[in-house]
Amino acid sequence: MAANKATDQEKTNDIFAVDIIATTTLHIQLKMFTLARQYYKDHDFTDLRIKPILDMMLRVTAIKMLMKDSEGLYETGFFGPGSSRLQTEAFKHLLVQMRPHMISLIEGQPMLDICATTIGNRWGDIYEAQLDFAKNSRLNKWKVPRYYDTLMKPVMTHRKAPKL
């Protein structure tokens, strides 16, 4: 009898496992969202223009999360017909509003100086960063294969047009 109970419990766990994962994921997203919002609402920035931009970023995040998973809201009747179109239009509208701030948001991140990116850094030397990135690329760590000169190079240069 105990073996059957354990099996029944395992079956119940298996049935609800997907729901538990989805609920946990949504809970974590909500918690991160509310913590982020609370942090910058309580923070005193020296530049007062930052809070509205952070609000915009959180709205984009919220709408994107709704667009990704709003099935439950449709099933409960919270969203009706046409809500999907409204979400998409709101998302596009927010992206248009954020466009003037994009470069500042990207280049203002201190993490970019340690990430592998050439978008920009705090010094503004994007071309030097691109050259260093190319020089230090893992693609440049390989030796040229022995067969390159005999097999590959002739095929690649065979039909090159003469320079004018």
N, C-alpha and C positions, 0 to 999 in steps of 0.2 A: 504494500500500500504506500509506503514511504517513497519507493522508487517512482510510483505513478505521480505522487505529489511533486516531486522534484522535476519530473518530465513536464508536468502541467505548468509549473512555474517557469521553466526554461522556455516553453512555447509562448507563454505570456510575455516574457522578456523579449523574445524574438519579434513578436508582433508589434510591440510598442517601441522597439529600439530605434526605428527610423523617426518616430514622433518625438522621442526623447532627444535625439540628436538635433532635429530641427528646432525644437523648443529651446534647447540649450544654446544653439547658435544664435537664435533671435534674441534671447535674453542677454547674451554677451554683447551683441551689437547694440542693443538698447542701452545697456549699462555704459559701454564705451561712449556712446553718443551723449548721454546725459552727463557723464563725468567730464567730457571735453567741454560741453556747453557751460557747465557750472564753473569749470576752471577759468575760462576766459571771461565769463560774466563777472566773476569776483576779482579778477586781476586788474590792476591799475596800469594800463599802458600809457607810455608818455605820448604816443601818437594816437589820438582819438579816432583816426580813420581805420584803425585795425579791426575794431570790434564788428563793424558792419560787414567787412570783408570775410571775417571768420564766420559770421552768421550766414553769409551767402554760401560759403564752403559747406557748412553743416546742412543747409537746405538742399544743396546738390547731393550730398551724401544720403540724406533721408529720402529724397525722391528716387535716387538710384536704387536704394534698398527696397523701396516700395515697388519699383518697376521689376525688380528681380524676383520678388516673392510677395505677391499680394493676393494669392489664391484664397486664403482664409478670409480676407476682407470682402471679397466678392461673394463667397459662400454665406457669410453672415448677413449680407445685405448692406454692409457699410458702404461698399462701392457699388454703383449701378452701371448701366450701359453708358459707354462714352468715357468712363473714368480713365481707361488706358490712354485714350487720346489726350485727355487733359494732363495726365502725368507727363507724357512725352512733350507736350507744348510747354509745360512749366519747366521741364528739364532744359529744353532748348533756350527758353527765355533767360534762365539763370546763367547758362553758359555764355550767352551774349553779354549779360551784365558783368560776368567775371572776366571776360576777355581782356579788358585794359589792365587787369591786375595779374595776369598769368605769369609774365616774366618776373615780376617782383616776387611773387609767391614761390616760384621755382628757384630763383637765384638767392632768395633770402634764407633758404634752408642751410644751416651750418653743416648738415650731414653731407651735402654735395661734395665737400672738399675731401671726404674720405670714400665716397662712392665712386664707382667706375662710370663717370659721365663726363661728357664734354659740352653739356648745355651751357654751363657757366660755373663760376665760383666767385668767391668774395673779391678776388683780385681782378676779375674781368678779362683774364688772358686766355680766351677760349681757343685761339689758334695754337698757342704753345701747349695748352692742355691736350688738344687733339693730336699734336705731333708726339708728345710724350706718351699718350695713350697708344698710339700706333707703334711706336718704338718698343714699348714694354708689353705689347700684346702677346698672348700665349701663341698666337699664330706665327710669330716671328722666332719662336724658340726651336722650331724644327730644323733639322739639317735638310739640305736639298738632296732628294733621293738620287742614287747613282744613275738611274735610268732617265733622269730629266733631260740631260743634254742629248742623249741618243734617241729617245722615243717621244718625249713630250714637246720639247722646244721646236723641233722641225715641223710638227703638225701645227703648232700655234703661230709660227712665223711664216709658214709656207705661202700664204696668200695675202700677205701684207702689201698694201699699195705703196708704191715708191713715194718718197716725200717730194713735194714740189719745191 
